[in-house]
Each structure stands twice: as C-alpha cells, then as structure tokens.
Amino acid sequence: MNNIKILVVEPNKQPYIKEIKNTISEIYGIVYFPFEILEIEKDVILISSLGAKDIKDKSFPTNRIFKDSIIHGNFVILGKNNNDYISLTNEQIKKYFDIFSLDRNFKI
C-alpha cells in the first residue's frame, strides 16, 4: 500500500504535514465520518466531517473560515487524481499551509 503526504488542519493549531497509508480508513482517524468533500482547486480536495456542520454539537470546535464557509473540527487537504487520493506537491503544501495558517486570522 502506498503512502501519501497530506496537510492536516486542527482547530487552534498550525497546519502540519502527515504521511498516511492511502486508504479511506486512515482518513477516518483524522476526520470523522461521514465526510464532506470540497474541491478547492483542480486535483486538490478538502475533506471535513459532515457532522461538524451541526453547530449544536460542541465536540466539533470552529476551525477555519474558507470561502465564507465555517469549517468545524479537523480537516485534511490532499490531492486527487480521478478516483485516487494522491500526495500533495511541495508547492501545494506550502500554498495551503499559508492559506490555513493561524496567522491568516481564519479568513481566506
């Protein structure tokens, strides 16, 4: 099984790179199921917990704001090629680290 390099974004923390096995179960350990998948650019997706949208559920703290949407709980950013998850490039990691950095004041 191949490993892929992803960016993990947790509430009140700086984004960080994580290498995971290229399986959906590896993402379950970071983002709670069911998932919501948002394509943020061609071949790059953001996966967050669909259940985190329920603001009554305090187990999912506010994390970041992206394109006027509030994202709660942990989320990951990874590459996608057709139906396969792939590693982010070094340029993509830098770009999304900068975008989701705490220094950006949660606003894109």
C-alpha positions in Angstrom: 0.0 0.0 0.0 1.4 3.4 -1.0 1.7 6.3 1.5 0.6 9.8 0.6 1.5 13.2 2.0 -1.4 15.3 3.2 -1.9 18.5 5.2 -3.9 18.2 8.4 -5.6 21.3 9.9 -6.8 21.1 13.5 -8.6 23.8 15.5 -6.2 26.3 17.2 -3.1 24.7 15.7 -0.9 25.4 12.7 -1.4 23.0 9.8 1.0 20.1 9.6 2.2 17.5 7.1 1.3 13.9 7.8 2.1 10.8 5.8 -0.7 8.3 5.8 -1.5 5.0 4.1 -3.5 5.6 1.0 -6.8 4.2 2.5 -10.1 5.8 3.5 -9.7 4.2 6.9 -6.6 6.3 7.5 -8.6 9.5 7.0 -11.3 8.2 9.4 -8.6 8.5 12.1 -8.3 12.3 11.4 -11.7 13.4 10.2 -14.9 11.9 11.5 -17.3 10.1 9.1 -19.4 10.9 7.3 -17.2 13.1 5.1 -17.9 16.2 3.1 -15.5 16.6 0.1 -14.9 20.1 -1.3 -12.8 20.5 -4.4 -10.7 23.6 -3.7 -8.8 23.6 -7.0 -8.3 21.1 -9.8 -6.9 17.9 -8.3 -6.9 19.2 -4.7 -9.7 18.4 -2.2 -10.6 19.4 1.4 -12.2 16.6 3.4 -14.1 17.6 6.6 -16.7 16.0 8.8 -20.3 16.5 7.5 -21.5 16.1 11.1 -19.3 19.0 12.2 -21.8 21.4 10.4 -24.2 20.9 13.3 -23.2 23.8 15.4 -25.2 22.4 18.4 -22.6 19.6 18.6 -19.8 21.2 20.7 -17.4 18.3 20.1 -16.5 20.0 16.8 -15.0 23.4 17.6 -14.7 26.1 15.0 -11.6 25.6 13.0 -11.2 27.9 10.0 -13.2 30.0 7.6 -12.8 29.2 3.9 -14.7 31.0 1.1 -17.3 32.3 3.6 -17.9 28.8 5.0 -17.1 27.9 8.6 -15.3 24.6 8.9 -15.7 22.8 12.3 -13.4 20.1 13.6 -10.4 18.6 11.9 -10.0 18.6 8.2 -7.4 17.4 5.7 -6.2 18.6 2.3 -4.9 16.1 -0.2 -4.5 15.5 -3.9 -6.9 13.6 -6.1 -6.4 12.1 -9.5 -9.6 10.6 -10.9 -10.9 8.5 -8.1 -7.5 8.0 -6.4 -6.1 10.0 -3.5 -2.6 11.3 -4.1 0.1 13.2 -2.3 0.2 17.0 -2.3 3.2 18.5 -4.1 5.6 20.6 -2.1 4.2 23.7 -3.7 0.6 22.8 -2.8 1.7 22.1 0.8 3.3 25.5 1.1 0.3 27.2 -0.5 -2.3 25.6 1.7 -0.1 25.9 4.8 0.0 29.6 4.2 -3.7 29.8 3.5 -4.8 27.9 6.6 -2.1 29.3 8.9 -3.3 30.7 12.2 -1.6 33.9 11.2 -4.2 34.4 8.5 -6.8 35.2 11.2 -9.0 32.3 10.0 -10.0 34.4 7.0 -9.2 33.5 3.4 
